[in-house]
Amino acid sequence: MSRNPQNSIKFFLFAVFALSGFCGLIYESIWTHYIKLILGHAAYAQTLVLSIFMAGMAIGATLTARKKHALKHPLLTYAIAELIIGL
C-alpha cells in the first residue's frame, strides 16, 4: 500500500494545528491561575483572561483580513507568528 505524500502533509498540518490549540489552552489555564492570585477570585480571573484572549483573536483577525491579499505564503506567515508567540 503506497501512501500519498499529500495526505501525509495534511495529517502533519492538522496535528500541528491541534497541538498549537492544546498549547494555547494550557497557556490560558496558567495565566488564569496567576491572575487568580492577584485578583483573589477564579471567576474574575477567568473572565479577564477570556476577554483578553477574545480581543487578541479579534485584533488578529482584523489585521489578517486587511493583509490577506498581500500574503504570498499564509502558512509560513502563521508559522512565524506561532514561533514569535512561543518565544
Secondary structure, DSSP 8 states (H G I E B T S, - for coil): ----HHHHHHHHHHHHHHHHHHHHHHHHHHHHHHHHHHHS-HHHHHHHHHHHHHHHHHHHHHHHHHHTTT-S-HHHHHHHHHHHHH-
